[in-house]
Amino acid sequence: MVDFAGDHDVTVRPLRPDEVGNAGARTDLVVVVEPAGDASGDVLAGLFAHERTALDTAMREHGCVLFRGFDVDRRSFEEIVSAGFDSDRYVWMFPLPPRFARLLLRLPLVGRINRAFLGWIESRSTGRKMVGEKQSTLANDQTIQFPHHEYGIFFNVPRVIAFHCEVESDTEGETIICDARAGWDGLAPQVRGRFETARYIRYRDENQRWMPPLRAPAILPHPDDGYPTMNYTAYHHEVAADVAREVYPDSTIRTDEFDETFTFTPVFVDADGGRSELGTDDVADIARSHLAHSALLRWERGDLLLMDNYRIVHGRLNAGTPRKVLQVMLCDYIYNRPRLARLAR
């Protein structure tokens, strides 16, 4: 639970089974904070500004903190999150440590040019909509997404992800939240061994050949205690969908033309330079081991969710009906190991 130091007019409780979309869900992955009286964004802004230690502890112990029932729109969402966390849309794209990347992005003219250029790349490479000077970015909810750490394969990895629900779905549209540690521990030994012995993983986007290949660490350890988790980003849509149908038999899961937009080919490279790819059964094992420790979080309008990006891997099935609208903010970046997180030759 969250143990706030100050006197705040809120209540804290566990996530209820009726707030998730799967039987046997890991409801302990989310702790819920609700207003006890005043539901304005000012209450949340105070929590974010003065209770950072409590929020960090709750994310480390549970994975996610969900603020539900507060009056939060997109603009106040950005202001509230910025009150407690160092957020920026584009630091993940810079091959520099976060402090230097932020410096360049904050320069008056150079920063504006960089943001415009990086926004174009973001729109082309992720499908996320670039909108002016917004701090948040609009999530693309049309595709099925394999469980992953957000931007774990790039130069800087956000330690915290903040989500805001502007429009909720009447039917489904949940976000998959998985315990990254339990998923790692549950991997078949031969699959986990591939990550443990890899020097790095090389990524090539097969549908966007203009993007250079990247290489990234195969394991993403937690910054606090070093607990290992897989650092695997791959859009194996059909494999993920098949496993999800096993784990979530009551969910509507179907692939369509949007699921072919992003097809990353991850290649494991060992210490001797040998290259190999995971087989379909191995990929299914990764998905199954993580979905076995998951919750399908049902969104409500106004929700604000904080997620420890090193403690949790997340994904999605389908967008829901009608399509939900999620805004995302990336906060408190950590530099990925430079010898691995640079452009591959």
HELIX and SHEET records of a PDB file:
HELIX    1   1 PRO A   17  GLU A   19  5                                   3    
HELIX    2   2 THR A   27  LEU A   29  5                                   3    
HELIX    3   3 GLY A   41  HIS A   50  1                                  10    
HELIX    4   4 ARG A   52  HIS A   62  1                                  11    
HELIX    5   5 ARG A   74  GLY A   84  1                                  11    
HELIX    6   6 VAL A   91  MET A   93  5                                   3    
HELIX    7   7 PRO A   98  ARG A  106  1                                   9    
HELIX    8   8 PRO A  108  THR A  126  1                                  19    
HELIX    9   9 ALA A  180  ASP A  185  1                                   6    
HELIX   10  10 PRO A  189  THR A  197  1                                   9    
HELIX   11  11 HIS A  237  VAL A  247  1                                  11    
HELIX   12  12 GLU A  257  GLU A  260  5                                   4    
HELIX   13  13 THR A  280  LEU A  291  1                                  12    
SHEET    1   A 7 VAL A  10  PRO A  14  0                                        
SHEET    2   A 7 VAL A  30  PRO A  35 -1                                        
SHEET    3   A 7 CYS A  64  PHE A  67  1                                        
SHEET    4   A 7 LEU A 304  ASP A 308 -1                                        
SHEET    5   A 7 ASN A 156  VAL A 167 -1                                        
SHEET    6   A 7 VAL A 325  TYR A 335 -1                                        
SHEET    7   A 7 THR A 137  LEU A 138 -1                                        
SHEET    1   B 4 GLN A 145  HIS A 148  0                                        
SHEET    2   B 4 ILE A 312  ARG A 316 -1                                        
SHEET    3   B 4 THR A 175  ASP A 179 -1                                        
SHEET    4   B 4 SER A 294  LEU A 297 -1                                        
SHEET    1   C 4 LEU A 214  ALA A 216  0                                        
SHEET    2   C 4 ALA A 198  ASP A 205 -1                                        
SHEET    3   C 4 PHE A 264  ASP A 270 -1                                        
SHEET    4   C 4 ARG A 275  SER A 276 -1                                        
END                                                                             
